[in-house]
């Protein structure tokens, strides 16, 4: 799995002119599912995302998690995170998981975050989405987890 996590003051996702997910203070998570990803990656990413200490404490240090601040999370599926741009001019998406598996793991991640009591919104898998955000900081992190089935 590969993710881009952004600390946001607000974020929303729109499909066909309709806002289908919107949050205030919290995290925007763009999620790419790759070949070999399993529930183990979902579990790892759920822990990592919910416990990342990237919000300021009263001293202005990044010391608090989204759980600590009672923030929200907007999760958007984005297979283009897995693009291989090393050759030619057109990205190759051969690392992306098949849509059925990718959607299953995407939905599992959303449910896993919700089960922690975090207010969670999401995009629509495989839809043409428009994402708006106000990045706070800006704070943007890329988290890449090798699929457990492919690790050496």
Secondary structure, DSSP 8 states (H G I E B T S, - for coil): -EEEEEEEEEEEEEETTEEEEEESSEEEEEEE-BTT--HHHHHHHHHHHHH---EE-TTS-EEE-TTTTT-EEEEEE-GGGG-B-SSSSS-B-TTB--HHHHHHHHHHHHHHHHTTT-EEEE--TTS-EEEEEEEEEEEEEEEE---TTT--
